[in-house]
Amino acid sequence: MAEFSLDLNEEQRDLRDWVHGFASEVVRPAAAEWDAREETPWPVIQEAAKVGLYGFEFLATCWADPTGLSLPIASEELFWGDAGIGLSIFGTSLAVAAIYGSGTPEQLIEWVPQCFGTVDEPAVAAFCTTEPEAGSDVAAMRTRAVYDAATDEWVLTGQKAYATNGGIANVHVVTAAVDPTLGSRGQAAFVVPPDTPGLASTRKLAKLGLRASHTADIFLDDVRVPGRCLLGGPEKLQERLDRARSGQRTASQAAMRTFELSRPTVGAQALGVARAAYEYALAYAKERVQFGRPIIENQAIAFALSDMKMEIDAARLLVWRAAWMGRNNRPFLAGEGSMAKLKAGEVAVAVTEKAVQILGGAGFLREHPVERWYRDSKIYTIFEGTSEIQRLVISRAIAR
Ligand SMILES: Cc1cc2nc3c(=O)[nH]c(=O)nc-3n(C[C@H](O)[C@H](O)[C@H](O)COP(=O)(O)OP(=O)(O)OC[C@H]3O[C@@H](n4cnc5c(N)ncnc54)[C@H](O)[C@@H]3O)c2cc1C
């Protein structure tokens, strides 16, 4: 087990500085343009691939850190640059994590490279689980997967909502009910290979924030995928279904733990947005003169900035604690993963709102990035489990 230390080691410091450099030199200068265009920033993804920030090797190196802190550190720095572009770069990791977490070694070898594409022609991947009638209530999923033994194919039928990279992805990972009578315990994940007939996406969704990240609804109309696309393989699925039918603990409950594990990283993204807004507001408050003195000399402004800094630091401690616990197999007895994401998401919303206020009229204009950070921050109380769902997880854990 790795020691928990707030003293980052040399590799972690190098990683932080390297990602920060990329965020400040490449991501941030491009942020306003891609937000306005509301398009996937392919040239920036390509740059990220060239420097080694986009690809399985990068993710695997982060995952290998025994302290668990590398991915939160990298995420905070990248999303400090811009959340929309950040999600275009890191969104693929959702699908990759599903393949890595549930797939066989053969599936990893076959599909992960196709998620990322090549340095010259990067691709993205999508993880599609939310449905129009099944958001927070994952067990209500209606998408069905039926096995056709005659052709050794799975047939997927249904609809997915709000998929990041949906429709533009090379590889889609889709969850579906194999046995709907078992609720979330009867679900499985499937890889939909590139150009599979029957998978369609109608439109790119227009959003409040994260506009440089593509979000779309997905339709699955008798999508036939080879048997080998069932993540984990048929034996594992059968074993899981048998356990669920006999009332034993199943991998679906284990999937809840996977969510808990991914939440600190999402919390770290929110921290990046919050820190960007705090730093900008602090610099502005030192420069902006009203009534003959910089506005930071007013206690109302200085106290607001103090709270922003304190809340960001407090949230980071929760994020790092959960990341360390997850990596070191410590049980989340009080929903610590949810705590991290919940706190960081709510801090991002509060801090960016305060930043807009500190800039006054300038904060409301597109000439300054704080309005974009304010818009972007809101997603962090919604996706990867809403704030209410995080509270549900924590409350159930402490009530047990
Ligand atoms: C930009 C963006 C990107 C996304 N990317 C992806 C993706 O890549 N893949 C994917 O699968 N999904 C993705 N999502 C979907 C996201 O995860 C869901 O929107 C989220 O889980 C909430 O589901 P919902 O929108 O259906 O809200 P609902 O579940 O309908 O919730 C509505 C409100 O009711 C509250 N609520 C619901 N149930 C309870 C309860 N039991 N107790 C208290 N309150 C409750 C919620 O907290 C919320 O406030 C994305 C969404 C967005 C906006």
The ligand as a Tripos MOL2 file, in Angstrom:
@<TRIPOS>MOLECULE
LIG
   53    58     1     0     0
SMALL
NO_CHARGES

@<TRIPOS>ATOM
      1 C1        -22.7880   17.4510  -21.2470 C.3       1 LIG1
      2 C2        -23.2180   16.0920  -20.8090 C.ar      1 LIG1
      3 C3        -22.4140   15.0030  -21.0950 C.ar      1 LIG1
      4 C4        -22.8300   13.7140  -20.7130 C.ar      1 LIG1
      5 N1        -22.0440   12.6480  -21.0720 N.ar      1 LIG1
      6 C5        -22.5320   11.3900  -20.8610 C.ar      1 LIG1
      7 C6        -21.8400   10.2420  -21.3970 C.ar      1 LIG1
      8 O1        -20.7820   10.3520  -22.0150 O.2       1 LIG1
      9 N2        -22.4030    9.0200  -21.2300 N.ar      1 LIG1
     10 C7        -23.5740    8.8590  -20.5430 C.ar      1 LIG1
     11 O2        -24.0300    7.7330  -20.4300 O.2       1 LIG1
     12 N3        -24.2480    9.9080  -20.0220 N.ar      1 LIG1
     13 C8        -23.7530   11.1720  -20.1690 C.ar      1 LIG1
     14 N4        -24.4430   12.2610  -19.6710 N.ar      1 LIG1
     15 C9        -25.6910   12.0410  -18.9280 C.3       1 LIG1
     16 C10       -25.5920   12.3560  -17.4410 C.3       1 LIG1
     17 O3        -24.7980   11.4200  -16.7820 O.3       1 LIG1
     18 C11       -27.0480   12.4380  -16.9150 C.3       1 LIG1
     19 O4        -27.6120   13.6300  -17.4370 O.3       1 LIG1
     20 C12       -27.1180   12.4240  -15.4110 C.3       1 LIG1
     21 O5        -26.7510   11.1640  -14.9070 O.3       1 LIG1
     22 C13       -28.5150   12.7770  -14.8810 C.3       1 LIG1
     23 O6        -29.5140   12.0400  -15.5120 O.3       1 LIG1
     24 P1        -30.7880   12.8130  -16.1090 P.3       1 LIG1
     25 O7        -30.2760   13.9170  -16.9600 O.co2     1 LIG1
     26 O8        -31.6770   11.8200  -16.7420 O.co2     1 LIG1
     27 O9        -31.4920   13.4680  -14.8690 O.3       1 LIG1
     28 P2        -32.6390   12.8050  -13.9620 P.3       1 LIG1
     29 O10       -32.1750   11.4780  -13.4740 O.co2     1 LIG1
     30 O11       -33.9260   12.8840  -14.6930 O.co2     1 LIG1
     31 O12       -32.6820   13.7990  -12.7400 O.3       1 LIG1
     32 C14       -33.3990   15.0220  -12.7350 C.3       1 LIG1
     33 C15       -33.3010   15.6290  -11.3540 C.3       1 LIG1
     34 O13       -33.9250   14.7520  -10.3940 O.3       1 LIG1
     35 C16       -32.9940   14.4240   -9.3810 C.3       1 LIG1
     36 N5        -33.2330   13.0440   -8.9120 N.ar      1 LIG1
     37 C17       -33.3990   11.9200   -9.6630 C.ar      1 LIG1
     38 N6        -33.5700   10.8500   -8.8690 N.ar      1 LIG1
     39 C18       -33.4900   11.2990   -7.5890 C.ar      1 LIG1
     40 C19       -33.5780   10.6820   -6.3140 C.ar      1 LIG1
     41 N7        -33.7690    9.3590   -6.1700 N.pl3     1 LIG1
     42 N8        -33.4600   11.4550   -5.2080 N.ar      1 LIG1
     43 C20       -33.2700   12.7980   -5.3110 C.ar      1 LIG1
     44 N9        -33.1810   13.4360   -6.4980 N.ar      1 LIG1
     45 C21       -33.2830   12.6990   -7.6230 C.ar      1 LIG1
     46 C22       -31.6300   14.5780  -10.0300 C.3       1 LIG1
     47 O14       -30.6120   14.7470   -9.0730 O.3       1 LIG1
     48 C23       -31.8590   15.8120  -10.8860 C.3       1 LIG1
     49 O15       -31.7490   16.9630  -10.1050 O.3       1 LIG1
     50 C24       -24.0340   13.5440  -20.0030 C.ar      1 LIG1
     51 C25       -24.8360   14.6520  -19.7130 C.ar      1 LIG1
     52 C26       -24.4480   15.9130  -20.1190 C.ar      1 LIG1
     53 C27       -25.3550   17.0780  -19.8310 C.3       1 LIG1
@<TRIPOS>BOND
     1     1     2 1
     2     2     3 ar
     3     2    52 ar
     4     3     4 ar
     5     4     5 ar
     6     4    50 ar
     7     5     6 ar
     8     6     7 ar
     9     6    13 1
    10     7     8 2
    11     7     9 ar
    12     9    10 ar
    13    10    11 2
    14    10    12 ar
    15    12    13 ar
    16    13    14 ar
    17    14    15 1
    18    14    50 ar
    19    15    16 1
    20    16    17 1
    21    16    18 1
    22    18    19 1
    23    18    20 1
    24    20    21 1
    25    20    22 1
    26    22    23 1
    27    23    24 1
    28    24    25 2
    29    24    26 1
    30    24    27 1
    31    27    28 1
    32    28    29 2
    33    28    30 1
    34    28    31 1
    35    31    32 1
    36    32    33 1
    37    33    34 1
    38    33    48 1
    39    34    35 1
    40    35    36 1
    41    35    46 1
    42    36    37 ar
    43    36    45 ar
    44    37    38 ar
    45    38    39 ar
    46    39    40 ar
    47    39    45 ar
    48    40    41 1
    49    40    42 ar
    50    42    43 ar
    51    43    44 ar
    52    44    45 ar
    53    46    47 1
    54    46    48 1
    55    48    49 1
    56    50    51 ar
    57    51    52 ar
    58    52    53 1
@<TRIPOS>SUBSTRUCTURE
     1 LIG1         1 GROUP 0 **** ****
